[in-house]
Amino acid sequence: MSHRDFARPGTNINTVEGNKAGGRAARLTREREADQKAFEDKKSKIEADATKGLGRIDDKFDKTILNTVLSGGGLQTAAQYKAAQSQPVAPAAAPPPKKAPARAPDARAAKRAKTRQLAQLSFGDAFEDEEEEAAPPPKRPTSLKCPDVDTAFLPDAARDAAKAQRRAQAAAEWLAAQEEAKKAPLQIAYSYWDGSGHRRKLTIERGATIHTFLEKAREQLSGEFPDLRRAAVENLMYVKEDLIVPSHYSFHDLIVAKARGKSGPMFDFSAREDVRLVGDVRTESDAVHPGKVCLRAWYERNKHIFPASRWDNYEPGVDHGERYTVKG
């Protein structure tokens, strides 16, 4: 776009606006027109040179003169020169057609040509067999892991499933063994306590609860103690090693937990005295006291008197000291 395109139409030195501007406006207008004309001339010359191009040197001379000069052999007279110019100029020969560039031989075509060439030979099959029997290139391993590194910490679904299966199998075997152990007979030595002891023995399954044991003990003692005939099982208590055992616990629970009371082990339900001649403070006492069965009403009346004053409720996990005591 030239600067002429920016001119406002209808404004020049011949208008009222131009007359008011005076001679300066006329001078500027003539300069702009001269610059525009010089620009157009230069633009036309550049376009002509670009269209014409350099060309060949032969194009810069007349064809007739050039042919006359080239056809002459050395110096010529004026008559010979005029005769050569008067001869008609033969049309220029058409340039030879360009050949298409040769294509690179295809790999498949080369292989087919080689196969045809080998087929003509008597031993061509041997080459083909050798090519077919050639071993394929070794495959690159997809996993580049060092075999010497311990990968046991990495997640492994198959290993976790096998471990869970073994854990479930072990749990099932343990539960089966526990159920079998609960059916084993257990002889319990106990003493009915009403201020003095009345020792008895009772055989019951190892998995029986304290409630079941108290019911059987009441049946065993009711013929001798009239107070037990009218008493319900809920009104009886079982005290083992100065700890009151709740009725929902079983003897199997006490044995498995290796429960310890204040005055001896709670998982041994026999009765024996410590028969050592000289007591050794470094050795735990071997005495086992029979459990006590008493009425809850008797305990409420005498819980401030020994031995009821030592009795506490059994709570699993509570430590009652390293050494057993029978007093205080």
Rosetta silent file (secondary structure, phi, psi, omega in degrees, C-alpha in Angstrom):
SEQUENCE: MSHRDFARPGTNINTVEGNKAGGRAARLTREREADQKAFEDKKSKIEADATKGLGRIDDKFDKTILNTVLSGGGLQTAAQYKAAQSQPVAPAAAPPPKKAPARAPDARAAKRAKTRQLAQLSFGDAFEDEEEEAAPPPKRPTSLKCPDVDTAFLPDAARDAAKAQRRAQAAAEWLAAQEEAKKAPLQIAYSYWDGSGHRRKLTIERGATIHTFLEKAREQLSGEFPDLRRAAVENLMYVKEDLIVPSHYSFHDLIVAKARGKSGPMFDFSAREDVRLVGDVRTESDAVHPGKVCLRAWYERNKHIFPASRWDNYEPGVDHGERYTVKG
SCORE:     score description
SCORE:     0.000 S_00000001
   1 L     0.000  127.094 -179.551    0.000    0.000    0.000 S_00000001
   2 L   -89.410  172.093 -178.377    1.487    3.387   -1.050 S_00000001
   3 H   -73.372  -11.172  176.361    1.113    6.668    0.690 S_00000001
   4 H   -67.789  -31.562 -178.106   -1.396    7.693   -2.002 S_00000001
   5 H   -65.979  -20.026 -179.749   -3.918    5.330   -0.518 S_00000001
   6 H   -86.350   -4.301 -178.409   -3.898    7.346    2.675 S_00000001
   7 L   -71.954  142.824  179.399   -4.965   10.578    0.883 S_00000001
   8 L   -82.819  125.009 -176.886   -8.412   11.875    1.652 S_00000001
   9 L   -63.395  144.082  176.667  -10.481   11.997   -1.579 S_00000001
  10 L    81.139   13.910  178.369  -11.565   15.401   -2.828 S_00000001
  11 L  -123.238  114.766  175.429   -8.790   17.364   -1.105 S_00000001
  12 L  -153.972 -168.881 -175.309   -6.087   19.064   -3.245 S_00000001
  13 L   -74.947  -13.220 -178.270   -4.788   22.478   -4.077 S_00000001
  14 L   -89.746   -2.711  178.490   -7.781   23.213   -6.321 S_00000001
  15 L   -93.411  176.628  179.375  -10.282   22.990   -3.484 S_00000001
  16 H   -65.129  -37.963  179.447  -11.207   25.605   -0.967 S_00000001
  17 H   -64.535  -39.665  179.165   -9.104   23.829    1.644 S_00000001
  18 H   -68.392  -38.719  178.536   -6.122   23.832   -0.728 S_00000001
  19 H   -63.353  -36.881  179.472   -6.460   27.500   -1.575 S_00000001
  20 H   -68.949  -30.525 -179.564   -6.447   28.389    2.088 S_00000001
  21 H   -69.304  -27.698  175.817   -3.246   26.386    2.620 S_00000001
  22 L    87.633 -160.303 -175.623   -1.411   28.568    0.122 S_00000001
  23 H   -68.285  -28.737 -179.741    1.788   27.917   -1.795 S_00000001
  24 H   -63.530  -39.670  178.346    3.209   25.535    0.780 S_00000001
  25 H   -65.345  -38.688  179.121    0.384   23.060    0.129 S_00000001
  26 H   -65.466  -40.780 -179.901    0.990   23.260   -3.612 S_00000001
  27 H   -65.045  -43.370  178.811    4.699   22.596   -3.177 S_00000001
  28 H   -64.086  -34.634  178.925    4.095   19.566   -0.919 S_00000001
  29 H   -66.233  -42.227  179.250    1.598   18.164   -3.416 S_00000001
  30 H   -65.217  -36.570  178.082    4.117   18.369   -6.272 S_00000001
  31 H   -66.105  -40.089  178.722    6.765   16.626   -4.125 S_00000001
  32 H   -64.449  -40.765  179.406    4.379   13.802   -3.285 S_00000001
  33 H   -65.419  -37.817  178.770    3.496   13.310   -6.952 S_00000001
  34 H   -67.374  -41.536  177.756    7.181   13.208   -7.912 S_00000001
  35 H   -63.593  -38.683  179.793    7.948   10.636   -5.197 S_00000001
  36 H   -65.547  -40.950 -179.360    5.013    8.528   -6.307 S_00000001
  37 H   -66.232  -40.873  178.422    6.154    8.544   -9.943 S_00000001
  38 H   -65.082  -37.864  178.691    9.725    7.572   -8.966 S_00000001
  39 H   -64.215  -43.294  179.967    8.386    4.723   -6.822 S_00000001
  40 H   -64.832  -39.521  179.460    6.206    3.392   -9.656 S_00000001
  41 H   -64.315  -45.322 -179.780    9.124    3.508  -12.138 S_00000001
  42 H   -63.917  -38.403  179.281   11.449    1.620   -9.811 S_00000001
  43 H   -64.279  -41.654  179.774    8.744   -0.984   -9.113 S_00000001
  44 H   -65.206  -40.357 -179.576    8.151   -1.546  -12.845 S_00000001
  45 H   -64.727  -40.334  179.258   11.883   -1.961  -13.513 S_00000001
  46 H   -64.741  -40.846  179.052   12.230   -4.542  -10.726 S_00000001
  47 H   -65.804  -38.626  179.412    9.281   -6.528  -12.067 S_00000001
  48 H   -66.272  -42.450  178.856   10.690   -6.462  -15.609 S_00000001
  49 H   -64.908  -38.072  179.685   14.111   -7.677  -14.478 S_00000001
  50 H   -68.221  -34.767  179.613   12.550  -10.454  -12.433 S_00000001
  51 H   -73.437  -41.436 -177.800   10.419  -11.581  -15.391 S_00000001
  52 H   -71.636  -43.732 -179.043   13.199  -11.468  -17.929 S_00000001
  53 L    72.292  179.422  179.455   15.843  -13.118  -15.750 S_00000001
  54 L   -73.660  -44.813 -179.698   19.460  -13.544  -16.703 S_00000001
  55 L    67.492 -173.750  177.454   18.843  -16.104  -19.470 S_00000001
  56 L   -89.650  160.899  178.304   21.555  -17.479  -21.713 S_00000001
  57 H   -66.800  -26.863 -179.768   24.175  -15.396  -23.425 S_00000001
  58 H   -67.552  -28.889 -178.235   22.787  -16.541  -26.804 S_00000001
  59 H   -70.991  -14.538 -178.170   19.478  -14.803  -26.126 S_00000001
  60 H   -84.634   -2.584 -179.899   21.179  -11.408  -26.025 S_00000001
  61 L  -122.208  158.629  177.508   22.108  -11.545  -29.757 S_00000001
  62 L   -68.454  135.552 -177.816   20.086  -11.773  -32.939 S_00000001
  63 H   -61.222  -38.438 -177.414   19.590  -15.375  -34.045 S_00000001
  64 H   -66.327  -45.670 -179.430   20.436  -14.577  -37.668 S_00000001
  65 H   -66.317  -40.518 -178.634   23.687  -12.836  -36.827 S_00000001
  66 H   -64.460  -42.033  179.466   24.649  -15.508  -34.328 S_00000001
  67 H   -66.472  -35.698 -179.686   24.036  -18.328  -36.813 S_00000001
  68 H   -66.771  -41.495 -179.063   25.990  -16.509  -39.485 S_00000001
  69 H   -67.565  -42.727 -177.140   28.959  -16.026  -37.216 S_00000001
  70 H   -71.182  -31.008 -178.253   28.925  -19.591  -35.942 S_00000001
  71 H   -78.637  -20.963 -178.828   28.522  -21.114  -39.411 S_00000001
  72 L   -74.809  142.529  179.268   31.432  -19.192  -40.895 S_00000001
  73 L  -105.792   84.054  178.543   34.804  -20.804  -40.891 S_00000001
  74 L    90.601 -152.321 -178.320   37.282  -18.062  -40.190 S_00000001
  75 L   -72.364  144.207  178.946   37.512  -14.749  -42.083 S_00000001
  76 L  -130.292  155.348  174.943   34.870  -14.004  -44.730 S_00000001
  77 L   -83.187  171.485 -179.959   34.506  -11.490  -47.479 S_00000001
  78 H   -65.343  -36.721 -179.722   31.635   -9.056  -47.578 S_00000001
  79 H   -66.369  -41.280  179.319   29.942  -11.038  -50.331 S_00000001
  80 H   -65.396  -38.007 -179.703   30.139  -14.268  -48.326 S_00000001
  81 H   -65.426  -43.333  179.506   28.752  -12.554  -45.224 S_00000001
  82 H   -66.783  -37.127  179.370   25.784  -11.095  -47.141 S_00000001
  83 H   -66.277  -37.031  179.263   25.073  -14.461  -48.777 S_00000001
  84 H   -68.369  -34.079  179.206   25.040  -16.169  -45.373 S_00000001
  85 H   -72.948  -28.304 -178.269   22.624  -13.594  -43.996 S_00000001
  86 H   -75.571  -17.277  179.356   20.283  -14.012  -46.935 S_00000001
  87 L   -72.595  141.310  178.743   19.857  -17.752  -46.269 S_00000001
  88 L   -66.736  144.596 -178.915   16.755  -18.736  -44.202 S_00000001
  89 L   -82.868  126.348  178.567   17.394  -19.665  -40.600 S_00000001
  90 L   -72.459  140.349  178.851   16.635  -23.316  -39.779 S_00000001
  91 L   -62.124  144.995 -178.856   14.378  -23.836  -36.789 S_00000001
  92 L   -67.457  139.825 -179.537   16.179  -24.823  -33.603 S_00000001
  93 L   -70.003  142.075  179.767   16.112  -28.497  -32.761 S_00000001
  94 L   -67.759  140.695  179.142   13.920  -29.494  -29.874 S_00000001
  95 L   -64.831  145.808 -179.447   15.837  -30.431  -26.741 S_00000001
  96 L   -64.182  145.446 -179.739   16.008  -34.185  -26.039 S_00000001
  97 L   -65.182  142.898  179.819   13.442  -35.446  -23.518 S_00000001
  98 L   -75.707  138.063  177.853   14.686  -35.804  -19.996 S_00000001
  99 L   -83.395  141.575  177.199   15.040  -39.307  -18.688 S_00000001
 100 L   -67.802  140.053  179.658   13.301  -40.229  -15.457 S_00000001
 101 L   -62.071  139.770 -178.814   15.744  -40.847  -12.591 S_00000001
 102 L   -66.842  132.275  179.895   16.484  -44.477  -12.031 S_00000001
 103 L   -80.888  147.075  178.420   14.671  -45.882   -9.023 S_00000001
 104 L   -68.335  137.411 -178.328   16.593  -47.668   -6.341 S_00000001
 105 L   -61.524  133.295  179.633   16.106  -51.430   -6.558 S_00000001
 106 L   -72.127  148.449 -179.188   13.512  -52.668   -4.120 S_00000001
 107 H   -65.099  -38.090  179.524   14.607  -55.164   -1.471 S_00000001
 108 H   -68.020  -41.771  178.763   11.802  -57.541   -2.424 S_00000001
 109 H   -62.627  -39.995  178.683   12.612  -57.313   -6.097 S_00000001
 110 H   -64.447  -37.677  179.502   16.274  -58.022   -5.367 S_00000001
 111 H   -67.828  -40.189  178.017   15.307  -61.050   -3.290 S_00000001
 112 H   -64.720  -39.604  178.542   13.029  -62.387   -6.047 S_00000001
 113 H   -63.997  -39.477  178.749   15.784  -61.902   -8.603 S_00000001
 114 H   -66.061  -38.094  178.797   18.222  -63.756   -6.393 S_00000001
 115 H   -64.281  -43.189  177.812   15.699  -66.577   -5.930 S_00000001
 116 H   -63.063  -37.793  179.919   15.218  -66.896   -9.708 S_00000001
 117 H   -67.122  -39.640  178.949   18.961  -66.897  -10.182 S_00000001
 118 H   -71.307  -29.380  179.620   19.447  -69.629   -7.579 S_00000001
 119 H   -64.778  -26.571  179.449   16.610  -71.677   -9.070 S_00000001
 120 L   -77.363  -13.229 -179.441   18.617  -71.996  -12.292 S_00000001
 121 L   -94.170  151.686 -179.553   21.511  -73.589  -10.385 S_00000001
 122 L   -72.164  -25.412 -178.790   21.619  -77.250   -9.429 S_00000001
 123 L  -108.629   23.421 -179.134   22.698  -76.420   -5.897 S_00000001
 124 H   -68.934  -31.861 -179.758   20.346  -73.513   -5.410 S_00000001
 125 H   -63.827  -30.729 -179.346   18.144  -75.418   -2.946 S_00000001
 126 H   -63.292  -40.243  178.395   21.054  -75.769   -0.574 S_00000001
 127 H   -64.994  -40.522 -179.844   21.336  -71.977   -0.254 S_00000001
 128 H   -64.925  -40.466  179.100   17.599  -71.682    0.387 S_00000001
 129 H   -63.588  -38.427  179.618   17.727  -74.396    3.076 S_00000001
 130 H   -65.291  -38.478  179.339   20.615  -72.640    4.776 S_00000001
 131 H   -67.976  -38.209 -179.265   18.687  -69.363    4.818 S_00000001
 132 H   -71.190  -35.823 -178.154   15.578  -71.056    6.218 S_00000001
 133 H   -80.784   -4.507 -179.881   17.524  -72.970    8.877 S_00000001
 134 L   -63.331  134.390 -177.118   19.333  -69.848   10.070 S_00000001
 135 L   -68.949  139.581  177.848   18.528  -69.232   13.716 S_00000001
 136 L   -67.999  156.614 -179.735   16.421  -66.130   14.455 S_00000001
 137 L   -63.577  144.438 -179.098   18.108  -63.323   16.341 S_00000001
 138 L   -63.789  139.742  179.362   17.916  -63.698   20.130 S_00000001
 139 L   -78.424  139.113  178.499   15.063  -61.830   21.765 S_00000001
 140 L   -77.683  130.888 -179.215   15.959  -59.101   24.151 S_00000001
 141 L   -62.213  137.333 -179.449   14.572  -59.752   27.638 S_00000001
 142 L   -75.175  -28.478 -178.425   11.692  -57.461   28.501 S_00000001
 143 L  -111.777  116.200 -179.950   12.554  -57.361   32.211 S_00000001
 144 L  -100.351   80.391 -178.669   16.064  -56.250   33.118 S_00000001
 145 L  -115.342  146.434  177.996   16.215  -57.335   36.774 S_00000001
 146 L   -81.106  122.384 -177.251   19.197  -58.399   38.799 S_00000001
 147 L   -71.189  -12.868 -177.274   18.652  -62.027   39.923 S_00000001
 148 L   -88.052   -8.488 -177.097   20.803  -61.526   43.043 S_00000001
 149 L   -85.099  136.058  178.214   18.551  -58.859   44.626 S_00000001
 150 L   -75.521  118.090 -178.341   16.076  -59.988   47.295 S_00000001
 151 L  -109.457   22.883 -178.612   12.563  -59.123   46.069 S_00000001
 152 L   -67.193  -23.608 -178.510   10.636  -60.595   49.001 S_00000001
 153 L   -80.861  -11.014 -179.622    9.500  -57.108   50.055 S_00000001
 154 L   -77.614  149.016  178.620    7.772  -56.471   46.713 S_00000001
 155 L   -66.391  137.049  179.907    4.020  -57.129   46.455 S_00000001
 156 L  -141.262  111.584 -175.849    3.190  -60.549   45.038 S_00000001
 157 H   -64.605  -41.533 -179.228   -0.455  -61.512   44.613 S_00000001
 158 H   -65.330  -41.722  179.778    0.255  -65.240   44.270 S_00000001
 159 H   -66.669  -40.965  178.642    2.479  -65.277   47.342 S_00000001
 160 H   -64.359  -39.167  179.113   -0.064  -63.304   49.399 S_00000001
 161 H   -65.536  -41.556  178.289   -2.855  -65.671   48.344 S_00000001
 162 H   -64.969  -39.186  178.894   -0.772  -68.719   49.308 S_00000001
 163 H   -65.714  -41.299  178.452    0.110  -67.122   52.659 S_00000001
 164 H   -64.765  -37.463  177.881   -3.553  -66.322   53.371 S_00000001
 165 H   -65.449  -42.744  177.820   -4.510  -69.891   52.494 S_00000001
 166 H   -64.646  -38.608  179.088   -1.870  -71.309   54.846 S_00000001
 167 H   -64.544  -42.634  178.952   -3.000  -68.927   57.604 S_00000001
 168 H   -65.628  -38.472  178.311   -6.633  -69.968   57.179 S_00000001
 169 H   -65.650  -42.013  178.447   -5.650  -73.637   57.189 S_00000001
 170 H   -64.506  -39.329  178.635   -3.575  -73.199   60.359 S_00000001
 171 H   -64.399  -40.428  178.885   -6.452  -71.343   62.040 S_00000001
 172 H   -64.963  -40.817  178.254   -8.865  -74.130   61.116 S_00000001
 173 H   -65.219  -38.808  179.951   -6.479  -76.756   62.478 S_00000001
 174 H   -66.370  -42.545  179.019   -6.005  -74.784   65.716 S_00000001
 175 H   -64.082  -39.456  178.162   -9.761  -74.404   66.217 S_00000001
 176 H   -63.925  -40.028  178.432  -10.266  -78.123   65.585 S_00000001
 177 H   -66.183  -37.260  178.636   -7.562  -78.942   68.142 S_00000001
 178 H   -66.841  -41.310  178.463   -9.175  -76.597   70.688 S_00000001
 179 H   -63.814  -37.055  177.852  -12.586  -78.172   70.209 S_00000001
 180 H   -67.838  -38.475  179.845  -11.039  -81.600   70.704 S_00000001
 181 H   -68.170  -31.659 -179.682   -9.238  -80.421   73.854 S_00000001
 182 H   -66.762  -22.851 -178.981  -12.476  -79.018   75.316 S_00000001
 183 L   -84.029   -6.635 -178.367  -14.009  -82.490   75.240 S_00000001
 184 L   -70.619  143.034  178.924  -11.269  -83.965   77.450 S_00000001
 185 E   -73.229  145.986 -178.701  -12.357  -84.881   81.026 S_00000001
 186 E  -134.950  125.602  177.754  -11.044  -82.701   83.854 S_00000001
 187 E   -93.438  125.168 -175.608  -11.072  -83.612   87.574 S_00000001
 188 E  -115.986  126.924  173.018  -11.616  -80.590   89.813 S_00000001
 189 E   -96.448  124.978 -178.666  -10.921  -80.497   93.525 S_00000001
 190 E  -138.718  168.876 -178.658  -13.060  -77.881   95.270 S_00000001
 191 E  -135.934  124.028  173.803  -14.204  -76.987   98.768 S_00000001
 192 E   -75.879  123.649 -171.989  -17.648  -75.792   99.799 S_00000001
 193 E  -112.836  116.218  173.040  -16.955  -72.827  102.100 S_00000001
 194 L  -128.588   30.487 -174.108  -19.395  -71.736  104.775 S_00000001
 195 L   114.030  -24.866  173.613  -16.748  -70.587  107.268 S_00000001
 196 L  -139.021  159.485 -174.391  -15.010  -73.943  107.144 S_00000001
 197 E   -92.772  141.805  175.433  -13.988  -76.103  104.205 S_00000001
 198 E  -129.271   97.814 -170.978  -15.740  -79.228  102.924 S_00000001
 199 E   -78.786  137.813  176.982  -13.549  -80.722  100.209 S_00000001
 200 E  -140.610  169.046  175.251  -15.074  -82.564   97.269 S_00000001
 201 E  -128.990  146.144 -177.462  -14.050  -83.733   93.779 S_00000001
 202 E  -145.996  134.899  178.109  -15.967  -83.432   90.554 S_00000001
 203 E  -104.538  129.589 -176.561  -15.200  -84.613   87.001 S_00000001
 204 E  -148.381  162.819  177.787  -16.374  -82.398   84.156 S_00000001
 205 E   -67.576  149.118 -177.985  -15.400  -81.588   80.591 S_00000001
 206 L   -64.630  -30.764 -178.804  -12.539  -79.178   80.169 S_00000001
 207 L   -86.294    4.153 -179.975  -14.649  -76.826   78.031 S_00000001
 208 L   -70.083  148.349  179.197  -17.459  -76.525   80.605 S_00000001
 209 E   -84.341  168.448  177.457  -18.210  -73.068   81.993 S_00000001
 210 H   -63.787  -33.690  178.614  -18.132  -72.047   85.654 S_00000001
 211 H   -62.704  -44.088  177.970  -21.946  -71.868   85.568 S_00000001
 212 H   -63.976  -41.025  179.183  -22.171  -75.539   84.527 S_00000001
 213 H   -63.107  -43.403 -179.315  -19.661  -76.513   87.213 S_00000001
 214 H   -65.096  -35.058  178.318  -21.612  -74.679   89.957 S_00000001
 215 H   -65.587  -42.597  178.393  -24.825  -76.378   88.887 S_00000001
 216 H   -69.494  -36.055  177.865  -23.219  -79.830   89.166 S_00000001
 217 H   -66.374  -38.314  177.827  -21.579  -78.909   92.485 S_00000001
 218 H   -63.539  -40.258  177.631  -24.943  -77.793   93.902 S_00000001
 219 H   -63.749  -36.170 -179.578  -26.452  -81.145   92.884 S_00000001
 220 H   -72.632  -32.838 -174.138  -23.559  -82.936   94.584 S_00000001
 221 H   -97.480  -15.690 -173.020  -23.775  -80.895   97.813 S_00000001
 222 L   -64.439  -27.841  179.048  -27.532  -80.358   98.174 S_00000001
 223 L   -70.492  -24.214 -177.177  -28.074  -83.717   99.889 S_00000001
 224 L  -101.797  -29.094 -177.423  -25.651  -82.746  102.688 S_00000001
 225 L  -120.222  107.599 -176.465  -26.221  -78.965  102.975 S_00000001
 226 H   -61.775  -27.602 -178.612  -29.885  -77.905  103.137 S_00000001
 227 H   -63.091  -28.398 -178.098  -29.044  -74.250  102.309 S_00000001
 228 H   -79.891  -13.860 -179.508  -27.995  -75.292   98.802 S_00000001
 229 L   -69.695  -36.942 -177.987  -31.332  -76.958   98.054 S_00000001
 230 L   -91.366   -8.111 -175.343  -33.158  -73.628   97.932 S_00000001
 231 L   -86.378  139.911  173.918  -30.255  -71.677   96.331 S_00000001
 232 L   -84.904  162.972 -179.335  -30.137  -70.952   92.609 S_00000001
 233 H   -63.109  -33.252 -179.598  -26.930  -71.315   90.611 S_00000001
 234 H   -65.655  -18.105  179.947  -26.772  -67.515   90.207 S_00000001
 235 H   -92.253    6.541  178.285  -26.457  -67.241   94.011 S_00000001
 236 E  -105.848  153.406  179.781  -23.268  -69.355   94.092 S_00000001
 237 E  -128.084  148.207  174.337  -19.676  -68.147   93.627 S_00000001
 238 E  -119.289  121.542 -177.402  -16.480  -69.899   92.541 S_00000001
 239 E  -116.627  123.116  179.442  -13.270  -68.529   94.038 S_00000001
 240 E  -124.366  120.401  179.120   -9.918  -69.766   92.759 S_00000001
 241 L    52.787   47.938  176.067   -6.665  -68.562   94.346 S_00000001
 242 L    66.163   21.178  175.551   -8.442  -65.609   96.030 S_00000001
 243 E  -126.171  130.595  179.483  -10.036  -64.418   92.752 S_00000001
 244 E   -81.818  116.496 -176.446  -13.781  -64.590   92.041 S_00000001
 245 L   -91.405  124.639  176.439  -14.180  -66.125   88.562 S_00000001
 246 L   -60.985  152.997 -172.241  -17.264  -64.941   86.578 S_00000001
 247 L   -73.099  -15.077 -178.409  -19.643  -67.717   85.555 S_00000001
 248 L   -84.419  -10.694  176.381  -19.254  -67.172   81.777 S_00000001
 249 L   -76.622  153.034  175.711  -15.573  -68.213   81.812 S_00000001
 250 E  -111.380  162.052  177.053  -14.653  -71.841   81.111 S_00000001
 251 H   -64.591  -31.389  177.642  -11.904  -73.961   82.609 S_00000001
 252 H   -63.964  -37.531  178.040  -10.377  -74.191   79.136 S_00000001
 253 H   -62.128  -42.347 -179.547  -10.061  -70.384   79.057 S_00000001
 254 H   -67.780  -35.775 -179.409   -8.123  -70.381   82.340 S_00000001
 255 H   -70.899  -44.793 -178.694   -5.822  -73.176   81.160 S_00000001
 256 H   -65.109  -40.014 -178.249   -5.054  -71.590   77.783 S_00000001
 257 H   -77.910   -7.333 -176.370   -4.430  -68.159   79.343 S_00000001
 258 L    51.100   49.024 -175.091   -2.166  -69.629   82.059 S_00000001
 259 L   -64.296  143.992 -179.681   -4.054  -67.458   84.538 S_00000001
 260 E  -124.336  133.190  177.172   -2.339  -66.626   87.832 S_00000001
 261 L  -100.057 -166.444 -179.690   -4.071  -65.720   91.073 S_00000001
 262 L   -74.772  -35.966 -173.211   -2.847  -64.162   94.301 S_00000001
 263 L  -113.723    3.235  179.900   -1.952  -67.418   96.049 S_00000001
 264 L   168.678  178.608  179.963   -1.248  -69.831   93.168 S_00000001
 265 E   -73.143  141.762 -179.530   -1.881  -70.824   89.548 S_00000001
 266 L   -94.239   -4.214 -178.503   -5.495  -70.784   88.364 S_00000001
 267 L   -96.924    1.672  176.595   -4.938  -73.305   85.547 S_00000001
 268 L  -113.611  116.721 -172.635   -4.238  -76.217   87.926 S_00000001
 269 L  -106.706   18.667  172.723   -7.444  -77.562   89.492 S_00000001
 270 L   -88.732 -169.892  178.407   -5.905  -80.241   91.685 S_00000001
 271 L  -142.079  118.612  177.975   -4.984  -79.784   95.373 S_00000001
 272 E  -151.680  153.902  179.877   -1.525  -80.330   96.780 S_00000001
 273 L   -98.543  158.926  174.774    0.701  -78.858   99.474 S_00000001
 274 L   -80.209  104.624 -173.012    4.255  -77.601   99.146 S_00000001
 275 L   -96.178   14.294  178.051    6.093  -80.561  100.689 S_00000001
 276 L   -69.011  138.416 -178.165    9.618  -79.187  100.371 S_00000001
 277 L   -69.260  -43.133  179.769   11.530  -79.442  103.655 S_00000001
 278 L  -120.024  121.393  179.812   13.378  -76.140  103.212 S_00000001
 279 L   -74.059  136.197  178.381   11.688  -73.340  101.337 S_00000001
 280 L  -111.459  119.016 -177.163   13.784  -71.612   98.675 S_00000001
 281 L   -66.916  -19.114 -179.720   12.774  -68.017   97.981 S_00000001
 282 L   -80.634   -9.679 -177.805   14.274  -68.306   94.488 S_00000001
 283 L  -114.336  134.632 -179.776   11.767  -71.048   93.582 S_00000001
 284 L   -67.540  145.539 -179.123    8.059  -70.446   93.156 S_00000001
 285 L   -61.548  141.791 -178.015    5.772  -72.232   95.599 S_00000001
 286 L   -96.838    4.695 -176.530    4.452  -75.568   94.373 S_00000001
 287 L   -75.715  140.201  175.818    1.262  -75.436   96.438 S_00000001
 288 E  -126.616  124.402 -176.685   -2.119  -75.583   94.647 S_00000001
 289 L   -99.591  140.047  178.095   -5.237  -74.665   96.599 S_00000001
 290 L   -68.464  148.312  177.623   -8.655  -76.090   95.763 S_00000001
 291 E   -69.424  153.701 -177.261  -11.251  -73.657   94.498 S_00000001
 292 E  -106.777  136.743  172.773  -13.958  -72.515   96.912 S_00000001
 293 E  -113.535  123.282 -178.121  -17.698  -72.711   96.269 S_00000001
 294 E  -144.808  163.731  175.574  -19.786  -70.470   98.546 S_00000001
 295 E   -77.242  143.423  179.109  -23.092  -68.665   98.689 S_00000001
 296 H   -65.838  -32.253  178.600  -23.078  -65.052   97.577 S_00000001
 297 H   -65.380  -39.765  177.699  -25.073  -64.134  100.683 S_00000001
 298 H   -63.723  -38.877 -179.908  -22.340  -65.566  102.936 S_00000001
 299 H   -65.253  -40.266 -179.680  -19.712  -63.521  101.061 S_00000001
 300 H   -65.217  -32.678  179.911  -21.683  -60.295  101.488 S_00000001
 301 H   -78.649  -26.540 -171.072  -21.923  -60.897  105.251 S_00000001
 302 H  -123.644   20.857 -176.756  -18.253  -61.848  105.740 S_00000001
 303 L   -73.750   -7.037  175.702  -16.275  -59.970  103.076 S_00000001
 304 L   -95.069   -0.062 -176.868  -14.571  -57.921  105.795 S_00000001
 305 L  -114.182  143.973  175.923  -13.200  -61.068  107.457 S_00000001
 306 L   -64.772  138.424    6.836  -10.299  -63.230  106.328 S_00000001
 307 L   -91.669   -5.668 -176.516  -10.186  -65.030  103.891 S_00000001
 308 H   -64.114  -23.514 -179.923  -13.069  -63.238  102.098 S_00000001
 309 H   -67.605  -18.572  179.112  -11.317  -59.907  102.656 S_00000001
 310 H   -89.304  -10.325 -171.766   -8.601  -61.002  100.193 S_00000001
 311 L   -77.149  136.428  175.223  -10.993  -61.933   97.393 S_00000001
 312 E  -132.530  164.312  177.086  -11.131  -59.778   94.251 S_00000001
 313 E   -74.637  142.027  179.866  -12.819  -60.151   90.883 S_00000001
 314 L   -78.535  128.044  175.997  -10.821  -61.958   88.203 S_00000001
 315 L  -131.700  120.703 -179.141   -9.719  -59.752   85.311 S_00000001
 316 L   -60.354  138.967  177.111   -7.520  -61.210   82.544 S_00000001
 317 L    89.942   -9.407  179.693   -4.157  -59.492   82.174 S_00000001
 318 L   -80.425  128.027 -179.307   -4.027  -58.035   85.698 S_00000001
 319 L   -89.012  126.770 -179.794   -0.676  -58.712   87.386 S_00000001
 320 L  -106.381   21.733  177.132   -0.947  -59.746   91.046 S_00000001
 321 L   104.311  159.748 -178.743    2.785  -59.738   91.754 S_00000001
 322 L   -76.126  -29.007 -176.199    5.718  -61.992   91.049 S_00000001
 323 L  -114.683  144.618  177.286    5.325  -64.087   94.220 S_00000001
 324 L   -77.435  145.114  176.926    2.258  -65.855   95.555 S_00000001
 325 L  -131.903  152.300  179.302    0.946  -64.839   98.982 S_00000001
 326 L  -121.300   -0.134 -179.352   -1.593  -66.447  101.273 S_00000001
 327 L  -135.250  161.977  174.151   -1.900  -63.675  103.875 S_00000001
 328 L    81.010    0.000    0.000   -2.492  -59.962  103.956 S_00000001
